[in-house]
Amino acid sequence: MPTISFDTVYRTLSFLEEHDLISRVHATGERVRFDGNHRPHHHFICTSCGRIIDFESEEVDEMTLPDGATKHGTAASRQLQVYGICRDCEG
């Protein structure tokens, strides 16, 4: 949609985030990325191309959280972000 303004896009993304329809993914660099997948999942983030790949892991979902995390309160959810080089960038 070449005629849509960036302001409209950013306001729409902000609205969707405020209503828990999307969530912000903290990746590398200055770009802001959003995720519409609400199922429990984790991210592999390529530090070369910036690609974000969703993955599921029962091992991560079921692992005992360290005291360093639980001493601050009760965890409601968890999300692992793994940073590395994706298969496409590895060649």
mmCIF file as gemmi writes it, N, C-alpha and C atoms, coordinates in Angstrom:
data_model
loop_
_atom_site.group_PDB
_atom_site.id
_atom_site.type_symbol
_atom_site.label_atom_id
_atom_site.label_alt_id
_atom_site.label_comp_id
_atom_site.label_asym_id
_atom_site.label_entity_id
_atom_site.label_seq_id
_atom_site.pdbx_PDB_ins_code
_atom_site.Cartn_x
_atom_site.Cartn_y
_atom_site.Cartn_z
_atom_site.occupancy
_atom_site.B_iso_or_equiv
_atom_site.pdbx_formal_charge
_atom_site.auth_seq_id
_atom_site.auth_asym_id
_atom_site.pdbx_PDB_model_num
ATOM 1 N N . MET Axp A 1 ? 0.855 -1.171 0 1 0 ? 1 A 1
ATOM 2 C CA . MET Axp A 1 ? 0 0 0 1 0 ? 1 A 1
ATOM 3 C C . MET Axp A 1 ? 0.903 1.237 0 1 0 ? 1 A 1
ATOM 4 N N . PRO Axp A 2 ? 1.277 1.699 -1.153 1 0 ? 2 A 1
ATOM 5 C CA . PRO Axp A 2 ? 2.241 2.798 -1.246 1 0 ? 2 A 1
ATOM 6 C C . PRO Axp A 2 ? 1.742 4.133 -0.696 1 0 ? 2 A 1
ATOM 7 N N . THR Axp A 3 ? 0.445 4.303 -0.528 1 0 ? 3 A 1
ATOM 8 C CA . THR Axp A 3 ? -0.062 5.6 -0.065 1 0 ? 3 A 1
ATOM 9 C C . THR Axp A 3 ? -0.254 5.672 1.443 1 0 ? 3 A 1
ATOM 10 N N . ILE Axp A 4 ? -0.035 4.572 2.149 1 0 ? 4 A 1
ATOM 11 C CA . ILE Axp A 4 ? -0.225 4.585 3.599 1 0 ? 4 A 1
ATOM 12 C C . ILE Axp A 4 ? 0.967 5.276 4.27 1 0 ? 4 A 1
ATOM 13 N N . SER Axp A 5 ? 0.694 6.073 5.264 1 0 ? 5 A 1
ATOM 14 C CA . SER Axp A 5 ? 1.77 6.811 5.936 1 0 ? 5 A 1
ATOM 15 C C . SER Axp A 5 ? 2.409 5.955 7.03 1 0 ? 5 A 1
ATOM 16 N N . PHE Axp A 6 ? 3.674 6.238 7.335 1 0 ? 6 A 1
ATOM 17 C CA . PHE Axp A 6 ? 4.358 5.534 8.419 1 0 ? 6 A 1
ATOM 18 C C . PHE Axp A 6 ? 3.645 5.774 9.744 1 0 ? 6 A 1
ATOM 19 N N . ASP Axp A 7 ? 3.107 6.975 9.926 1 0 ? 7 A 1
ATOM 20 C CA . ASP Axp A 7 ? 2.391 7.276 11.169 1 0 ? 7 A 1
ATOM 21 C C . ASP Axp A 7 ? 1.211 6.334 11.35 1 0 ? 7 A 1
ATOM 22 N N . THR Axp A 8 ? 0.471 6.066 10.286 1 0 ? 8 A 1
ATOM 23 C CA . THR Axp A 8 ? -0.66 5.147 10.354 1 0 ? 8 A 1
ATOM 24 C C . THR Axp A 8 ? -0.193 3.743 10.712 1 0 ? 8 A 1
ATOM 25 N N . VAL Axp A 9 ? 0.897 3.316 10.11 1 0 ? 9 A 1
ATOM 26 C CA . VAL Axp A 9 ? 1.441 1.983 10.388 1 0 ? 9 A 1
ATOM 27 C C . VAL Axp A 9 ? 1.85 1.881 11.849 1 0 ? 9 A 1
ATOM 28 N N . TYR Axp A 10 ? 2.6 2.865 12.346 1 0 ? 10 A 1
ATOM 29 C CA . TYR Axp A 10 ? 3.079 2.818 13.733 1 0 ? 10 A 1
ATOM 30 C C . TYR Axp A 10 ? 1.935 2.903 14.738 1 0 ? 10 A 1
ATOM 31 N N . ARG Axp A 11 ? 0.944 3.741 14.458 1 0 ? 11 A 1
ATOM 32 C CA . ARG Axp A 11 ? -0.205 3.818 15.36 1 0 ? 11 A 1
ATOM 33 C C . ARG Axp A 11 ? -0.983 2.513 15.38 1 0 ? 11 A 1
ATOM 34 N N . THR Axp A 12 ? -1.118 1.868 14.223 1 0 ? 12 A 1
ATOM 35 C CA . THR Axp A 12 ? -1.815 0.593 14.138 1 0 ? 12 A 1
ATOM 36 C C . THR Axp A 12 ? -1.064 -0.487 14.902 1 0 ? 12 A 1
ATOM 37 N N . LEU Axp A 13 ? 0.259 -0.551 14.724 1 0 ? 13 A 1
ATOM 38 C CA . LEU Axp A 13 ? 1.067 -1.52 15.465 1 0 ? 13 A 1
ATOM 39 C C . LEU Axp A 13 ? 0.977 -1.282 16.968 1 0 ? 13 A 1
ATOM 40 N N . SER Axp A 14 ? 1.008 -0.037 17.375 1 0 ? 14 A 1
ATOM 41 C CA . SER Axp A 14 ? 0.892 0.301 18.795 1 0 ? 14 A 1
ATOM 42 C C . SER Axp A 14 ? -0.461 -0.136 19.343 1 0 ? 14 A 1
ATOM 43 N N . PHE Axp A 15 ? -1.521 0.103 18.6 1 0 ? 15 A 1
ATOM 44 C CA . PHE Axp A 15 ? -2.864 -0.303 19.004 1 0 ? 15 A 1
ATOM 45 C C . PHE Axp A 15 ? -2.94 -1.823 19.16 1 0 ? 15 A 1
ATOM 46 N N . LEU Axp A 16 ? -2.415 -2.555 18.182 1 0 ? 16 A 1
ATOM 47 C CA . LEU Axp A 16 ? -2.449 -4.017 18.238 1 0 ? 16 A 1
ATOM 48 C C . LEU Axp A 16 ? -1.644 -4.548 19.417 1 0 ? 16 A 1
ATOM 49 N N . GLU Axp A 17 ? -0.513 -3.906 19.706 1 0 ? 17 A 1
ATOM 50 C CA . GLU Axp A 17 ? 0.31 -4.323 20.841 1 0 ? 17 A 1
ATOM 51 C C . GLU Axp A 17 ? -0.396 -4.04 22.17 1 0 ? 17 A 1
ATOM 52 N N . GLU Axp A 18 ? -1.028 -2.875 22.287 1 0 ? 18 A 1
ATOM 53 C CA . GLU Axp A 18 ? -1.744 -2.514 23.509 1 0 ? 18 A 1
ATOM 54 C C . GLU Axp A 18 ? -2.881 -3.483 23.806 1 0 ? 18 A 1
ATOM 55 N N . HIS Axp A 19 ? -3.46 -4.064 22.764 1 0 ? 19 A 1
ATOM 56 C CA . HIS Axp A 19 ? -4.585 -4.991 22.929 1 0 ? 19 A 1
ATOM 57 C C . HIS Axp A 19 ? -4.139 -6.455 22.864 1 0 ? 19 A 1
ATOM 58 N N . ASP Axp A 20 ? -2.837 -6.688 23.051 1 0 ? 20 A 1
ATOM 59 C CA . ASP Axp A 20 ? -2.259 -8.037 23.106 1 0 ? 20 A 1
ATOM 60 C C . ASP Axp A 20 ? -2.578 -8.892 21.882 1 0 ? 20 A 1
ATOM 61 N N . LEU Axp A 21 ? -2.661 -8.25 20.723 1 0 ? 21 A 1
ATOM 62 C CA . LEU Axp A 21 ? -2.874 -8.989 19.483 1 0 ? 21 A 1
ATOM 63 C C . LEU Axp A 21 ? -1.552 -9.309 18.803 1 0 ? 21 A 1
ATOM 64 N N . ILE Axp A 22 ? -0.528 -8.534 19.115 1 0 ? 22 A 1
ATOM 65 C CA . ILE Axp A 22 ? 0.83 -8.792 18.666 1 0 ? 22 A 1
ATOM 66 C C . ILE Axp A 22 ? 1.767 -8.489 19.831 1 0 ? 22 A 1
ATOM 67 N N . SER Axp A 23 ? 2.991 -8.984 19.747 1 0 ? 23 A 1
ATOM 68 C CA . SER Axp A 23 ? 3.964 -8.664 20.79 1 0 ? 23 A 1
ATOM 69 C C . SER Axp A 23 ? 5.278 -8.249 20.137 1 0 ? 23 A 1
ATOM 70 N N . ARG Axp A 24 ? 6.01 -7.423 20.826 1 0 ? 24 A 1
ATOM 71 C CA . ARG Axp A 24 ? 7.287 -6.914 20.338 1 0 ? 24 A 1
ATOM 72 C C . ARG Axp A 24 ? 8.364 -7.975 20.54 1 0 ? 24 A 1
ATOM 73 N N . VAL Axp A 25 ? 9.191 -8.163 19.522 1 0 ? 25 A 1
ATOM 74 C CA . VAL Axp A 25 ? 10.32 -9.087 19.604 1 0 ? 25 A 1
ATOM 75 C C . VAL Axp A 25 ? 11.576 -8.242 19.684 1 0 ? 25 A 1
ATOM 76 N N . HIS Axp A 26 ? 12.33 -8.443 20.727 1 0 ? 26 A 1
ATOM 77 C CA . HIS Axp A 26 ? 13.564 -7.678 20.911 1 0 ? 26 A 1
ATOM 78 C C . HIS Axp A 26 ? 14.685 -8.422 20.21 1 0 ? 26 A 1
ATOM 79 N N . ALA Axp A 27 ? 14.982 -7.978 19.003 1 0 ? 27 A 1
ATOM 80 C CA . ALA Axp A 27 ? 16.013 -8.619 18.198 1 0 ? 27 A 1
ATOM 81 C C . ALA Axp A 27 ? 17.275 -7.757 18.218 1 0 ? 27 A 1
ATOM 82 N N . THR Axp A 28 ? 18.062 -7.858 17.18 1 0 ? 28 A 1
ATOM 83 C CA . THR Axp A 28 ? 19.295 -7.084 17.11 1 0 ? 28 A 1
ATOM 84 C C . THR Axp A 28 ? 19.076 -5.818 16.295 1 0 ? 28 A 1
ATOM 85 N N . GLY Axp A 29 ? 19.943 -4.858 16.478 1 0 ? 29 A 1
ATOM 86 C CA . GLY Axp A 29 ? 19.86 -3.631 15.701 1 0 ? 29 A 1
ATOM 87 C C . GLY Axp A 29 ? 18.782 -2.698 16.197 1 0 ? 29 A 1
ATOM 88 N N . GLU Axp A 30 ? 18.436 -1.744 15.359 1 0 ? 30 A 1
ATOM 89 C CA . GLU Axp A 30 ? 17.472 -0.707 15.743 1 0 ? 30 A 1
ATOM 90 C C . GLU Axp A 30 ? 16.053 -1.015 15.298 1 0 ? 30 A 1
ATOM 91 N N . ARG Axp A 31 ? 15.866 -2.018 14.461 1 0 ? 31 A 1
ATOM 92 C CA . ARG Axp A 31 ? 14.532 -2.334 13.963 1 0 ? 31 A 1
ATOM 93 C C . ARG Axp A 31 ? 13.633 -2.879 15.063 1 0 ? 31 A 1
ATOM 94 N N . VAL Axp A 32 ? 12.375 -2.486 14.997 1 0 ? 32 A 1
ATOM 95 C CA . VAL Axp A 32 ? 11.375 -3.043 15.903 1 0 ? 32 A 1
ATOM 96 C C . VAL Axp A 32 ? 10.646 -4.123 15.121 1 0 ? 32 A 1
ATOM 97 N N . ARG Axp A 33 ? 10.51 -5.301 15.726 1 0 ? 33 A 1
ATOM 98 C CA . ARG Axp A 33 ? 9.829 -6.407 15.076 1 0 ? 33 A 1
ATOM 99 C C . ARG Axp A 33 ? 8.655 -6.823 15.95 1 0 ? 33 A 1
ATOM 100 N N . PHE Axp A 34 ? 7.594 -7.314 15.303 1 0 ? 34 A 1
ATOM 101 C CA . PHE Axp A 34 ? 6.402 -7.742 16.016 1 0 ? 34 A 1
ATOM 102 C C . PHE Axp A 34 ? 6.058 -9.17 15.638 1 0 ? 34 A 1
ATOM 103 N N . ASP Axp A 35 ? 5.385 -9.861 16.554 1 0 ? 35 A 1
ATOM 104 C CA . ASP Axp A 35 ? 5.032 -11.268 16.374 1 0 ? 35 A 1
ATOM 105 C C . ASP Axp A 35 ? 3.55 -11.438 16.657 1 0 ? 35 A 1
ATOM 106 N N . GLY Axp A 36 ? 2.844 -12.033 15.728 1 0 ? 36 A 1
ATOM 107 C CA . GLY Axp A 36 ? 1.423 -12.286 15.904 1 0 ? 36 A 1
ATOM 108 C C . GLY Axp A 36 ? 1.112 -13.688 16.39 1 0 ? 36 A 1
ATOM 109 N N . ASN Axp A 37 ? 2.144 -14.5 16.593 1 0 ? 37 A 1
ATOM 110 C CA . ASN Axp A 37 ? 1.97 -15.877 17.05 1 0 ? 37 A 1
ATOM 111 C C . ASN Axp A 37 ? 1.795 -15.874 18.569 1 0 ? 37 A 1
ATOM 112 N N . HIS Axp A 38 ? 0.612 -16.226 19.044 1 0 ? 38 A 1
ATOM 113 C CA . HIS Axp A 38 ? 0.33 -16.201 20.484 1 0 ? 38 A 1
ATOM 114 C C . HIS Axp A 38 ? 0.53 -17.548 21.162 1 0 ? 38 A 1
ATOM 115 N N . ARG Axp A 39 ? 0.809 -18.59 20.382 1 0 ? 39 A 1
ATOM 116 C CA . ARG Axp A 39 ? 1.1 -19.877 21.01 1 0 ? 39 A 1
ATOM 117 C C . ARG Axp A 39 ? 2.454 -19.789 21.705 1 0 ? 39 A 1
ATOM 118 N N . PRO Axp A 40 ? 2.656 -20.526 22.776 1 0 ? 40 A 1
ATOM 119 C CA . PRO Axp A 40 ? 3.966 -20.516 23.435 1 0 ? 40 A 1
ATOM 120 C C . PRO Axp A 40 ? 5.054 -20.971 22.456 1 0 ? 40 A 1
ATOM 121 N N . HIS Axp A 41 ? 6.058 -20.139 22.274 1 0 ? 41 A 1
ATOM 122 C CA . HIS Axp A 41 ? 7.151 -20.472 21.374 1 0 ? 41 A 1
ATOM 123 C C . HIS Axp A 41 ? 8.367 -19.621 21.704 1 0 ? 41 A 1
ATOM 124 N N . HIS Axp A 42 ? 9.456 -19.908 21.04 1 0 ? 42 A 1
ATOM 125 C CA . HIS Axp A 42 ? 10.72 -19.225 21.283 1 0 ? 42 A 1
ATOM 126 C C . HIS Axp A 42 ? 11.257 -18.732 19.941 1 0 ? 42 A 1
ATOM 127 N N . HIS Axp A 43 ? 12.37 -17.99 19.972 1 0 ? 43 A 1
ATOM 128 C CA . HIS Axp A 43 ? 12.907 -17.42 18.735 1 0 ? 43 A 1
ATOM 129 C C . HIS Axp A 43 ? 14.381 -17.726 18.547 1 0 ? 43 A 1
ATOM 130 N N . PHE Axp A 44 ? 14.74 -18.074 17.316 1 0 ? 44 A 1
ATOM 131 C CA . PHE Axp A 44 ? 16.132 -18.103 16.892 1 0 ? 44 A 1
ATOM 132 C C . PHE Axp A 44 ? 16.315 -16.851 16.042 1 0 ? 44 A 1
ATOM 133 N N . ILE Axp A 45 ? 17.248 -15.991 16.435 1 0 ? 45 A 1
ATOM 134 C CA . ILE Axp A 45 ? 17.451 -14.72 15.741 1 0 ? 45 A 1
ATOM 135 C C . ILE Axp A 45 ? 18.827 -14.733 15.089 1 0 ? 45 A 1
ATOM 136 N N . CYS Axp A 46 ? 18.854 -14.594 13.77 1 0 ? 46 A 1
ATOM 137 C CA . CYS Axp A 46 ? 20.117 -14.604 13.036 1 0 ? 46 A 1
ATOM 138 C C . CYS Axp A 46 ? 20.784 -13.237 13.169 1 0 ? 46 A 1
ATOM 139 N N . THR Axp A 47 ? 22.001 -13.24 13.666 1 0 ? 47 A 1
ATOM 140 C CA . THR Axp A 47 ? 22.73 -11.985 13.86 1 0 ? 47 A 1
ATOM 141 C C . THR Axp A 47 ? 23.351 -11.486 12.56 1 0 ? 47 A 1
ATOM 142 N N . SER Axp A 48 ? 23.257 -12.285 11.507 1 0 ? 48 A 1
ATOM 143 C CA . SER Axp A 48 ? 23.798 -11.865 10.218 1 0 ? 48 A 1
ATOM 144 C C . SER Axp A 48 ? 22.728 -11.192 9.352 1 0 ? 48 A 1
ATOM 145 N N . CYS Axp A 49 ? 21.603 -11.879 9.139 1 0 ? 49 A 1
ATOM 146 C CA . CYS Axp A 49 ? 20.557 -11.341 8.253 1 0 ? 49 A 1
ATOM 147 C C . CYS Axp A 49 ? 19.363 -10.761 9.001 1 0 ? 49 A 1
ATOM 148 N N . GLY Axp A 50 ? 19.247 -11.028 10.317 1 0 ? 50 A 1
ATOM 149 C CA . GLY Axp A 50 ? 18.137 -10.504 11.107 1 0 ? 50 A 1
ATOM 150 C C . GLY Axp A 50 ? 16.889 -11.362 11.096 1 0 ? 50 A 1
ATOM 151 N N . ARG Axp A 51 ? 16.927 -12.475 10.391 1 0 ? 51 A 1
ATOM 152 C CA . ARG Axp A 51 ? 15.768 -13.367 10.317 1 0 ? 51 A 1
ATOM 153 C C . ARG Axp A 51 ? 15.403 -13.877 11.711 1 0 ? 51 A 1
ATOM 154 N N . ILE Axp A 52 ? 14.106 -13.955 11.996 1 0 ? 52 A 1
ATOM 155 C CA . ILE Axp A 52 ? 13.611 -14.495 13.255 1 0 ? 52 A 1
ATOM 156 C C . ILE Axp A 52 ? 12.815 -15.752 12.941 1 0 ? 52 A 1
ATOM 157 N N . ILE Axp A 53 ? 13.233 -16.866 13.532 1 0 ? 53 A 1
ATOM 158 C CA . ILE Axp A 53 ? 12.604 -18.149 13.266 1 0 ? 53 A 1
ATOM 159 C C . ILE Axp A 53 ? 11.945 -18.63 14.56 1 0 ? 53 A 1
ATOM 160 N N . ASP Axp A 54 ? 10.65 -18.889 14.506 1 0 ? 54 A 1
ATOM 161 C CA . ASP Axp A 54 ? 9.925 -19.422 15.658 1 0 ? 54 A 1
ATOM 162 C C . ASP Axp A 54 ? 10.264 -20.897 15.839 1 0 ? 54 A 1
ATOM 163 N N . PHE Axp A 55 ? 10.378 -21.333 17.096 1 0 ? 55 A 1
ATOM 164 C CA . PHE Axp A 55 ? 10.502 -22.757 17.374 1 0 ? 55 A 1
ATOM 165 C C . PHE Axp A 55 ? 9.84 -23.057 18.707 1 0 ? 55 A 1
ATOM 166 N N . GLU Axp A 56 ? 9.394 -24.304 18.849 1 0 ? 56 A 1
ATOM 167 C CA . GLU Axp A 56 ? 8.786 -24.763 20.09 1 0 ? 56 A 1
ATOM 168 C C . GLU Axp A 56 ? 9.752 -25.706 20.777 1 0 ? 56 A 1
ATOM 169 N N . SER Axp A 57 ? 9.743 -25.725 22.106 1 0 ? 57 A 1
ATOM 170 C CA . SER Axp A 57 ? 10.625 -26.602 22.855 1 0 ? 57 A 1
ATOM 171 C C . SER Axp A 57 ? 9.986 -26.968 24.183 1 0 ? 57 A 1
ATOM 172 N N . GLU Axp A 58 ? 9.604 -28.235 24.32 1 0 ? 58 A 1
ATOM 173 C CA . GLU Axp A 58 ? 9.066 -28.696 25.591 1 0 ? 58 A 1
ATOM 174 C C . GLU Axp A 58 ? 10.129 -28.638 26.679 1 0 ? 58 A 1
ATOM 175 N N . GLU Axp A 59 ? 11.402 -28.866 26.288 1 0 ? 59 A 1
ATOM 176 C CA . GLU Axp A 59 ? 12.493 -28.825 27.267 1 0 ? 59 A 1
ATOM 177 C C . GLU Axp A 59 ? 12.593 -27.447 27.912 1 0 ? 59 A 1
ATOM 178 N N . VAL Axp A 60 ? 12.505 -26.394 27.11 1 0 ? 60 A 1
ATOM 179 C CA . VAL Axp A 60 ? 12.569 -25.038 27.646 1 0 ? 60 A 1
ATOM 180 C C . VAL Axp A 60 ? 11.314 -24.732 28.455 1 0 ? 60 A 1
ATOM 181 N N . ASP Axp A 61 ? 10.163 -25.121 27.931 1 0 ? 61 A 1
ATOM 182 C CA . ASP Axp A 61 ? 8.892 -24.837 28.603 1 0 ? 61 A 1
ATOM 183 C C . ASP Axp A 61 ? 8.805 -25.495 29.979 1 0 ? 61 A 1
ATOM 184 N N . GLU Axp A 62 ? 9.443 -26.657 30.133 1 0 ? 62 A 1
ATOM 185 C CA . GLU Axp A 62 ? 9.323 -27.412 31.38 1 0 ? 62 A 1
ATOM 186 C C . GLU Axp A 62 ? 10.516 -27.259 32.315 1 0 ? 62 A 1
ATOM 187 N N . MET Axp A 63 ? 11.57 -26.576 31.873 1 0 ? 63 A 1
ATOM 188 C CA . MET Axp A 63 ? 12.755 -26.497 32.728 1 0 ? 63 A 1
ATOM 189 C C . MET Axp A 63 ? 12.497 -25.624 33.957 1 0 ? 63 A 1
ATOM 190 N N . THR Axp A 64 ? 13.186 -25.965 35.028 1 0 ? 64 A 1
ATOM 191 C CA . THR Axp A 64 ? 13.074 -25.204 36.263 1 0 ? 64 A 1
ATOM 192 C C . THR Axp A 64 ? 13.788 -23.869 36.095 1 0 ? 64 A 1
ATOM 193 N N . LEU Axp A 65 ? 13.107 -22.809 36.44 1 0 ? 65 A 1
ATOM 194 C CA . LEU Axp A 65 ? 13.725 -21.489 36.321 1 0 ? 65 A 1
ATOM 195 C C . LEU Axp A 65 ? 14.767 -21.293 37.413 1 0 ? 65 A 1
ATOM 196 N N . PRO Axp A 66 ? 15.842 -20.59 37.099 1 0 ? 66 A 1
ATOM 197 C CA . PRO Axp A 66 ? 16.888 -20.367 38.108 1 0 ? 66 A 1
ATOM 198 C C . PRO Axp A 66 ? 16.411 -19.422 39.205 1 0 ? 66 A 1
ATOM 199 N N . ASP Axp A 67 ? 17.028 -19.541 40.378 1 0 ? 67 A 1
ATOM 200 C CA . ASP Axp A 67 ? 16.681 -18.686 41.507 1 0 ? 67 A 1
ATOM 201 C C . ASP Axp A 67 ? 16.816 -17.204 41.15 1 0 ? 67 A 1
ATOM 202 N N . GLY Axp A 68 ? 17.782 -16.892 40.281 1 0 ? 68 A 1
ATOM 203 C CA . GLY Axp A 68 ? 17.983 -15.495 39.881 1 0 ? 68 A 1
ATOM 204 C C . GLY Axp A 68 ? 16.755 -14.897 39.222 1 0 ? 68 A 1
ATOM 205 N N . ALA Axp A 69 ? 15.929 -15.726 38.603 1 0 ? 69 A 1
ATOM 206 C CA . ALA Axp A 69 ? 14.696 -15.237 37.98 1 0 ? 69 A 1
ATOM 207 C C . ALA Axp A 69 ? 13.529 -15.269 38.947 1 0 ? 69 A 1
ATOM 208 N N . THR Axp A 70 ? 13.416 -16.342 39.716 1 0 ? 70 A 1
ATOM 209 C CA . THR Axp A 70 ? 12.245 -16.504 40.573 1 0 ? 70 A 1
ATOM 210 C C . THR Axp A 70 ? 12.307 -15.679 41.855 1 0 ? 70 A 1
ATOM 211 N N . LYS Axp A 71 ? 13.479 -15.203 42.243 1 0 ? 71 A 1
ATOM 212 C CA . LYS Axp A 71 ? 13.561 -14.411 43.475 1 0 ? 71 A 1
ATOM 213 C C . LYS Axp A 71 ? 12.871 -13.054 43.338 1 0 ? 71 A 1
ATOM 214 N N . HIS Axp A 72 ? 12.566 -12.658 42.111 1 0 ? 72 A 1
ATOM 215 C CA . HIS Axp A 72 ? 11.928 -11.367 41.877 1 0 ? 72 A 1
ATOM 216 C C . HIS Axp A 72 ? 10.409 -11.458 41.823 1 0 ? 72 A 1
ATOM 217 N N . GLY Axp A 73 ? 9.875 -12.679 41.748 1 0 ? 73 A 1
ATOM 218 C CA . GLY Axp A 73 ? 8.43 -12.848 41.677 1 0 ? 73 A 1
ATOM 219 C C . GLY Axp A 73 ? 8.075 -14.151 40.991 1 0 ? 73 A 1
ATOM 220 N N . THR Axp A 74 ? 6.802 -14.308 40.703 1 0 ? 74 A 1
ATOM 221 C CA . THR Axp A 74 ? 6.294 -15.506 40.067 1 0 ? 74 A 1
ATOM 222 C C . THR Axp A 74 ? 6.234 -15.31 38.563 1 0 ? 74 A 1
ATOM 223 N N . ALA Axp A 75 ? 6.859 -16.205 37.833 1 0 ? 75 A 1
ATOM 224 C CA . ALA Axp A 75 ? 6.874 -16.104 36.371 1 0 ? 75 A 1
ATOM 225 C C . ALA Axp A 75 ? 5.516 -16.515 35.803 1 0 ? 75 A 1
ATOM 226 N N . ALA Axp A 76 ? 5.011 -15.72 34.884 1 0 ? 76 A 1
ATOM 227 C CA . ALA Axp A 76 ? 3.739 -16.025 34.228 1 0 ? 76 A 1
ATOM 228 C C . ALA Axp A 76 ? 3.964 -16.711 32.887 1 0 ? 76 A 1
ATOM 229 N N . SER Axp A 77 ? 5.098 -16.442 32.265 1 0 ? 77 A 1
ATOM 230 C CA . SER Axp A 77 ? 5.435 -17.066 30.991 1 0 ? 77 A 1
ATOM 231 C C . SER Axp A 77 ? 6.939 -16.964 30.794 1 0 ? 77 A 1
ATOM 232 N N . ARG Axp A 78 ? 7.423 -17.591 29.767 1 0 ? 78 A 1
ATOM 233 C CA . ARG Axp A 78 ? 8.85 -17.516 29.456 1 0 ? 78 A 1
ATOM 234 C C . ARG Axp A 78 ? 9.024 -17.59 27.948 1 0 ? 78 A 1
ATOM 235 N N . GLN Axp A 79 ? 10.1 -16.959 27.496 1 0 ? 79 A 1
ATOM 236 C CA . GLN Axp A 79 ? 10.421 -17.003 26.074 1 0 ? 79 A 1
ATOM 237 C C . GLN Axp A 79 ? 11.932 -16.958 25.922 1 0 ? 79 A 1
ATOM 238 N N . LEU Axp A 80 ? 12.473 -17.949 25.249 1 0 ? 80 A 1
ATOM 239 C CA . LEU Axp A 80 ? 13.903 -18.021 25.017 1 0 ? 80 A 1
ATOM 240 C C . LEU Axp A 80 ? 14.217 -17.4 23.662 1 0 ? 80 A 1
ATOM 241 N N . GLN Axp A 81 ? 15.233 -16.556 23.624 1 0 ? 81 A 1
ATOM 242 C CA . GLN Axp A 81 ? 15.717 -16.008 22.367 1 0 ? 81 A 1
ATOM 243 C C . GLN Axp A 81 ? 17.153 -16.484 22.184 1 0 ? 81 A 1
ATOM 244 N N . VAL Axp A 82 ? 17.379 -17.211 21.11 1 0 ? 82 A 1
ATOM 245 C CA . VAL Axp A 82 ? 18.698 -17.743 20.794 1 0 ? 82 A 1
ATOM 246 C C . VAL Axp A 82 ? 19.258 -16.916 19.642 1 0 ? 82 A 1
ATOM 247 N N . TYR Axp A 83 ? 20.468 -16.385 19.838 1 0 ? 83 A 1
ATOM 248 C CA . TYR Axp A 83 ? 21.122 -15.581 18.81 1 0 ? 83 A 1
ATOM 249 C C . TYR Axp A 83 ? 22.234 -16.393 18.164 1 0 ? 83 A 1
ATOM 250 N N . GLY Axp A 84 ? 22.307 -16.359 16.857 1 0 ? 84 A 1
ATOM 251 C CA . GLY Axp A 84 ? 23.336 -17.096 16.141 1 0 ? 84 A 1
ATOM 252 C C . GLY Axp A 84 ? 23.244 -16.825 14.656 1 0 ? 84 A 1
ATOM 253 N N . ILE Axp A 85 ? 23.873 -17.677 13.863 1 0 ? 85 A 1
ATOM 254 C CA . ILE Axp A 85 ? 23.863 -17.55 12.414 1 0 ? 85 A 1
ATOM 255 C C . ILE Axp A 85 ? 22.933 -18.634 11.848 1 0 ? 85 A 1
ATOM 256 N N . CYS Axp A 86 ? 21.949 -18.23 11.045 1 0 ? 86 A 1
ATOM 257 C CA . CYS Axp A 86 ? 20.998 -19.196 10.489 1 0 ? 86 A 1
ATOM 258 C C . CYS Axp A 86 ? 21.667 -20.048 9.405 1 0 ? 86 A 1
ATOM 259 N N . ARG Axp A 87 ? 21.016 -21.145 9.077 1 0 ? 87 A 1
ATOM 260 C CA . ARG Axp A 87 ? 21.56 -22.095 8.087 1 0 ? 87 A 1
ATOM 261 C C . ARG Axp A 87 ? 21.803 -21.409 6.736 1 0 ? 87 A 1
ATOM 262 N N . ASP Axp A 88 ? 20.903 -20.519 6.322 1 0 ? 88 A 1
ATOM 263 C CA . ASP Axp A 88 ? 21.074 -19.837 5.029 1 0 ? 88 A 1
ATOM 264 C C . ASP Axp A 88 ? 22.329 -18.983 5.011 1 0 ? 88 A 1
ATOM 265 N N . CYS Axp A 89 ? 22.612 -18.299 6.111 1 0 ? 89 A 1
ATOM 266 C CA . CYS Axp A 89 ? 23.794 -17.439 6.179 1 0 ? 89 A 1
ATOM 267 C C . CYS Axp A 89 ? 25.088 -18.253 6.363 1 0 ? 89 A 1
ATOM 268 N N . GLU Axp A 90 ? 24.961 -19.434 6.966 1 0 ? 90 A 1
ATOM 269 C CA . GLU Axp A 90 ? 26.129 -20.288 7.145 1 0 ? 90 A 1
ATOM 270 C C . GLU Axp A 90 ? 26.657 -20.79 5.801 1 0 ? 90 A 1
ATOM 271 N N . GLY Axp A 91 ? 25.739 -20.868 4.827 1 0 ? 91 A 1
ATOM 272 C CA . GLY Axp A 91 ? 26.143 -21.322 3.498 1 0 ? 91 A 1
ATOM 273 C C . GLY Axp A 91 ? 26.083 -22.75 3.399 1 0 ? 91 A 1
